[in-house]
């Protein structure tokens, strides 16, 4: 007599097995898209940047305006990423561990930068902190400058990047539940001890993944930063803005050379991202491995 379970398994296997030619077609399509939309642009940028040799390449990178753009980009990322980590941890902790009035509204607001155009977000900051904005007169009286200065660039970068850490942590912490934290509290741990000894070790890979995505967006942001920067050479230009200026001035090789730096940073980010995913998978398999293995 045939085992019903075996028959069902064979039937499911038959239905889920495609012909070999179908698999090959999908693989070829995926590789073609990968080559056309990723590998070809990367090679084009790198080869165009090196079109006049390594001497010209390093000369462009050492130029004063380019170096100022690099430093400003790193500064904006260095400020916005840690602040986003604090916000992401606090919001994810509050949303997943507590019930409170306005919880759904907070979840909606976290997604706001995903739905609002970066250019619009830059205009919002101008309406708030520009010379004719809501806080413009008060800023002038106290000799404070936000728009067309470094603070405005940091604010714009912070706005467009703040969902990344929170959105990475919220589903992870929801899936983990609160059992371990409750057990720690029952055993006498206070809030900080529970967070650092229980919660943080459980979310460390998700947190690192969110930081990587946040940093990548911070260094590559163009729209919001372009609106609030004023494009002042050597002062308020980030790397993407400096690339735009060089390209508009028909300095194509120099523009591609500076753009290749962003490309290399993106590739490094992808490499770190892949390593984090691999380490998280290993940690998960070890965590759920049967005892004694």
C-alpha positions in Angstrom: 0.0 0.0 0.0 1.4 3.4 -0.9 2.2 5.8 1.9 0.0 9.0 1.4 2.8 11.2 2.8 5.3 9.8 0.3 2.8 10.3 -2.6 2.1 13.9 -1.5 5.8 14.7 -1.3 6.4 13.2 -4.8 3.5 15.2 -6.2 4.8 18.5 -4.6 8.3 17.8 -5.9 6.9 17.1 -9.4 4.9 20.4 -9.4 7.9 22.5 -8.2 10.4 21.1 -10.6 10.8 23.1 -13.8 12.4 21.9 -17.0 16.1 22.5 -17.3 15.6 25.0 -20.2 13.3 27.1 -18.0 16.0 27.4 -15.3 18.7 28.2 -17.8 16.5 31.0 -19.4 15.9 32.6 -16.0 19.6 32.3 -15.1 20.6 33.9 -18.4 18.0 36.7 -17.9 19.2 37.4 -14.4 22.9 37.5 -15.5 22.1 39.7 -18.4 20.3 42.2 -16.1 23.2 42.0 -13.7 25.8 42.7 -16.4 23.9 45.5 -18.1 22.7 47.4 -15.0 25.5 46.7 -12.6 28.8 45.5 -14.1 28.7 47.6 -17.2 28.1 50.9 -15.3 30.7 50.1 -12.8 33.3 49.3 -15.4 32.3 52.4 -17.4 32.8 54.7 -14.4 36.1 53.1 -13.4 37.6 53.1 -16.9 36.4 56.6 -17.7 37.9 57.8 -14.4 41.3 56.3 -15.3 41.1 57.5 -18.9 44.1 59.9 -18.4 46.1 57.6 -16.2 46.7 57.1 -12.5 48.6 60.4 -12.3 45.6 62.5 -13.4 43.3 60.3 -11.2 45.2 61.0 -8.0 45.7 64.6 -9.0 41.9 65.0 -9.2 41.5 63.4 -5.8 44.1 65.6 -4.2 42.6 68.8 -5.6 41.3 71.2 -2.9 37.6 71.2 -3.7 37.5 67.4 -4.2 39.2 66.9 -0.8 36.8 69.3 0.9 33.9 67.4 -0.7 35.3 64.1 0.6 35.8 65.5 4.1 32.2 67.0 4.2 30.7 63.7 3.0 32.5 61.7 5.7 31.5 64.4 8.3 27.8 64.2 7.4 27.9 60.4 7.5 29.9 60.4 10.8 27.2 62.6 12.4 24.0 61.2 10.9 24.8 57.5 11.3 25.3 57.5 15.1 22.3 59.7 15.6 20.2 57.3 13.4 21.5 54.4 15.5 20.2 56.0 18.7 16.9 56.8 17.1 16.6 53.4 15.5 17.3 51.6 18.8 15.0 53.8 20.8 12.1 53.7 18.3 12.4 49.9 17.7 12.6 49.3 21.5 9.5 51.4 22.2 7.5 50.0 19.3 8.3 46.3 19.9 8.4 46.2 23.7 5.6 48.6 24.8 2.0 49.5 23.9 1.3 53.3 23.9 -0.9 55.9 22.3 0.5 57.0 18.9 2.4 53.8 18.2 0.9 53.4 14.7 1.6 57.1 14.0 5.2 56.6 14.9 5.5 53.6 12.6 4.0 55.7 9.8 6.3 58.7 10.4 9.4 56.4 10.3 8.5 55.5 6.7 8.0 59.2 5.8 11.4 59.6 4.1 10.7 56.6 1.9 7.6 58.3 0.5 8.7 61.9 0.3 11.0 63.0 -2.5 14.5 64.0 -1.2 14.1 67.3 -3.1 10.9 68.0 -1.2 12.5 67.2 2.1 15.2 69.7 1.2 12.6 72.4 0.4 11.0 71.7 3.8 14.2 72.6 5.6 14.5 75.8 3.5 10.9 76.7 4.6 11.9 76.1 8.2 15.4 77.4 8.4 15.9 79.6 5.3 16.3 83.4 5.5 12.5 83.8 4.9 11.6 80.6 6.7 9.7 80.1 10.0 12.9 80.3 12.1 14.8 82.5 9.7 14.5 85.8 11.7 15.4 84.1 15.0 18.5 82.5 13.3 19.6 85.8 11.9 19.3 87.5 15.3 21.5 84.8 16.9 23.9 84.7 14.0 23.2 81.1 13.2 23.3 79.6 9.7 21.8 76.3 8.8 20.8 76.5 5.2 23.7 76.8 2.8 26.0 75.5 5.6 27.2 72.3 7.1 24.3 72.0 9.7 21.7 72.0 6.8 23.6 69.3 5.0 23.7 67.2 8.2 20.0 67.7 8.8 19.1 66.8 5.2 21.3 63.6 5.4 19.8 62.7 8.8 16.2 63.0 7.5 16.6 60.8 4.4 18.5 58.1 6.3 16.8 57.8 9.7 14.4 55.0 8.6 17.1 52.5 7.8 18.2 51.4 11.2 14.7 51.4 12.7 13.2 49.5 9.8 15.9 46.9 10.1 15.5 46.4 13.8 11.7 46.5 14.3 10.7 43.3 12.5 13.7 41.5 14.0 12.8 42.5 17.6 9.1 41.7 16.9 10.1 38.2 15.8 12.2 37.7 18.9 9.4 38.7 21.3 9.9 39.7 24.9 10.3 36.4 26.7 14.1 36.7 27.3 13.8 40.3 28.5 11.0 39.3 30.9 13.1 36.5 32.2 16.0 38.8 32.8 13.7 41.2 34.7 12.4 38.4 36.9 15.9 37.4 37.7 16.6 40.9 39.0 18.1 42.7 36.0 17.3 46.4 35.6 16.5 48.1 32.3 20.0 48.9 31.2 21.3 45.5 32.1 18.5 43.8 30.2 19.2 46.0 27.1 23.0 45.4 27.1 23.0 41.8 28.2 20.0 40.4 26.4 18.5 42.7 23.8 21.6 44.1 22.1 23.4 40.7 21.6 20.3 39.4 19.9 20.0 42.3 17.5 23.7 43.0 16.8 23.8 41.7 13.3 20.6 43.4 12.3 21.9 46.6 13.8 25.1 46.4 11.9 23.2 45.7 8.7 21.1 48.8 9.2 24.2 50.9 9.9 25.7 49.8 6.7 22.6 50.7 4.7 22.3 54.0 6.5 26.0 54.9 5.8 25.7 54.0 2.2 22.7 56.3 1.7 24.3 59.1 3.7 27.4 59.2 1.5 25.5 58.9 -1.7 22.6 61.3 -1.0 22.1 64.0 -3.7 18.6 65.5 -3.9 18.0 66.8 -0.4 21.6 67.9 0.1 21.6 69.6 -3.3 18.7 71.8 -2.2 20.1 72.9 1.1 23.8 73.2 0.2 23.9 76.2 -2.1 26.7 74.4 -4.1 29.5 76.5 -2.5 32.7 75.1 -3.7 35.1 74.0 -1.0 32.4 74.6 1.7 29.1 72.9 1.1 29.7 70.5 -1.8 29.6 66.7 -1.0 31.1 64.1 -3.3 27.9 63.7 -5.4 27.5 67.5 -5.8 31.2 67.9 -6.7 30.7 65.2 -9.4 27.7 67.2 -10.8 29.7 70.4 -10.9 32.7 68.8 -12.7 30.3 67.1 -15.2 28.4 70.4 -15.9 31.8 72.1 -16.6 32.6 69.4 -19.2 35.4 68.0 -17.0 34.2 64.5 -17.8 37.3 62.5 -16.8 37.6 64.3 -13.5 33.9 63.8 -12.9 34.2 60.1 -13.5 37.3 59.9 -11.4 35.5 61.4 -8.4 32.4 59.3 -9.1 34.6 56.2 -9.0 35.4 56.9 -5.4 31.7 56.7 -4.6 31.5 53.5 -6.7 34.4 52.0 -4.7 32.7 52.9 -1.5 29.5 51.3 -2.7 31.4 48.1 -3.6 33.0 48.1 -0.2 29.6 48.5 1.4 28.3 45.6 -0.6 31.2 43.4 0.5 30.7 44.3 4.2 26.9 43.8 3.8 27.5 40.3 2.4 29.9 39.5 5.2 27.3 40.6 7.8 24.6 38.5 6.2 26.9 35.5 6.2 27.8 36.0 9.8 24.2 36.5 10.8 23.2 33.3 9.0 26.1 31.4 10.8 25.0 32.9 14.2 21.4 31.9 13.5 22.3 28.3 12.6 24.5 27.9 15.7 21.8 29.4 17.9 19.2 27.0 16.6 21.4 23.9 16.4 20.4 20.9 18.5 22.1 20.6 21.8 25.2 18.4 21.7 26.1 19.3 18.1 
